[in-house]
Amino acid sequence: MLNQLDIRPRFEGRMVTFQIILAILLLLLFARLVNLQLYEHEGLLLQANKNRINVVPLLPTRGIVTDRNGIGLAVNHISYKVQMIPERVEDMERVLQDLQHLLQWNDQQLGNIRKRISHARNDRPVLLVDKLGWKHVAPITARLHHLSGIDVVAGTHRDYPYAELTSHLIGYLSLAEPKDLKRHYLRTENVGRSGLEKVYEPLLHGKPGSQQEETDATGRRVSVLKQVPPTTGTDIQLSIDIELQQVASKALGNRTGAVVVMDVHNGKLLTLLSKPGFNTNRFITGLEHEQWQSWIKDIRKPLINRTTQAAYPPASTLKIVTALAGLRHGMPLATGSTQCPGYLELADRKLRCWKRKGHKHVTLQKSLVRSCDVYFYELGDQLGMQRLTEEAARWGFGEQTGIALTPETRGALPSPEQQLRNGGTRAWYRGETMITAIGQGSSTVTPIQMARFTAAIANGGKILVPQLLENSEPIVLRTIDVKKAHLIKIRNAMRDVIADPKGTAHWSLNWTPWPIAGKTGTAQVIAMAQDDENNQQNKTPILDRHKDHAWFMGYAPFDNPKVAFAVFVEHGGHGGSDAAPVAAAIVRQLAKQEAQQKALQVARQKNIETSPL
């Protein structure tokens, strides 16, 4: 048993050891404090500020799009959106159920929002719903203290006042996708997906800003510390006249087709209409899968821009190209005449004219006015496929026009030799060349190409790039080497298509305020044997989709051309009776606008003259 003398030295030794250990720990603590204060202070302060300060992106207001008169085609409306930062939500299930009750989401909508949250970053805002009015978000803002991680943000949303009328032209927006995030877009931003919204996305979008917000422990905003305002997107004014587009749409009615109206001198487009259209506002409010599928399955294909993306047989409008080729190459028939008995015999076949009884004695002028097929069969036979193709290419067919809208199809022109499926080639048969000369062969053109061709006839041979911006400068791709006498001959024939009582568009267009020059075309859809007389007598199609396509191309006024137009009616029937009346409505509207402008100018001049100095 140890006595007191033995215990004391041991106790004192332990105390010394404890004191040494305590001194070492205090030295380590002091060293740590010095290190934190002197060496890690800035980093820790920044980390603390990050926990206290939240940097929130501020989305820019998108630039608006107007027509040439300042009428809004793509505008912005004030609205509110609800967004979430997932990592700040204390009870995700409860918050989502509360929002479902407040915003009356159905189960499908809630499922889509859950999916969106699962694919998003926890530390970034996730858009739950937008385009809300104040009455919808007021109950939420009153309960934000119970909804951790939820915020209501004021902003704007896109609206298209003429949605279906301009759907292919203006296009639509949708939320940023993963591929857009790689281009530094935010998940809550809208991106142009089609039309001019896509083409001019860099201009319209603007530049995001940011806002430093002080937050409490639950992530709720306490105050705003600093703000870098966003830069508003650039506004764009188009050359389109929306009132004229409305007139064209009304004249076209419920039929499928396209209308293009172009200034013959600078290429500015006044109308670019494709029907049927689709409601682009549906994308803004959230497009349902069923709606998208209905558009895709619609036999009329409303998602296709028929002015630039769809190519059709040009029918008798191509006879102008054939006539120009005949004049250029000095073909005997171009300055001569022939007989049209209603058909042309070719070996054991008969290529028939649209007029069964024939046009009798015909010249180039008379054949264009009455659209005689037999005359152009013979002229095409004299020219050959290569010359026909070269002339069509010279006037801009078979190539993209260069319009800003994408994608754009080139159409098709026959090659000098026919390409066979086995990779070989052969010369074109005479019959193939003949039907190509009347626009019923393998050639296809777009309405925008047809309008540009018509403008070139009116302006003396200048091939222009179609322009959509009001402040754009004219771009002349090339000027066709064509004799003035030849152009005059073609123009006079185009005028007589309307002025001559036997012209194919006389009864539709002869009484318009401006004199029109033009050409009709009727493109056969269902092939019929040219020598089958019974078919020629009874060509009434069983189904609408078997009806012929209808074309009318022209310009006005005849003596002082201002605009060129191309009207195409898919399965419309006949160019003179179905497409030409649309052109008549366009010209009446243009003449009305000109008269109003002149009256306004006169009134202003009178005010100036009568006003006191």
Disulfide bonds with the S-S distance in Angstrom:
none
